[in-house]
Amino acid sequence: ALKIANNKTILREDNFTLHKLTHQPSSLVIIDNRHDCQTIAIQRLVSSFAKPDTLARIMASSFNDALRQYGLRVEIRARIEEHTFWRLVESLPEGVKSIKFDLAYPNLPRVSDNVASVFKSINQELGAESRYEVNALYGKTLNLDKGNEVLQGLVKASSESGRPIKILGAGAGQRWISTGNDSEVIQSIPENAIEKKDGTLIDDRFEKITEAL
């Protein structure tokens, strides 16, 4: 866990005189690199950074500067709530004509475990990210069954990697809509898991944090 400050300047008025003051509000960042988790949690605190995504971009840029010499890079994206996909599907009265899934390189277990083996193999062997598009037959709409395991896996893999799913409804005048708009996963962490209380003998904050993640 670490805190990252945003260097700002604020104006303070004292006896009708304005003074510029240094202001460095910070946000908590928790990096969990366990094999089955691999998560970066960023505190949502508007007084520090307007959006968690702002801090995510700053961190990714710093990490990639250091990783460039090794031919590596990281991408920090907010996970997307899976139910957003189904909510959008159900909002289209005439059904769905086409769907586009973006499949990230399968280096996160929680993502690759939900991608069909053929897509996983192609991405690994070619060192690629891919897009999978499905289109309804002419004059028909897609049969989208929540119980379909392949569809479940594609939705989960895209959502877990923070890649929006694009959906085109059937009928005249329809436009592409996508998941990911204000539907990122928000996880609550107990306050006593963030700040250590003075006088406590045992520091169990990290245990509480890992339980939450």
Disulfide bonds with the S-S distance in Angstrom:
none
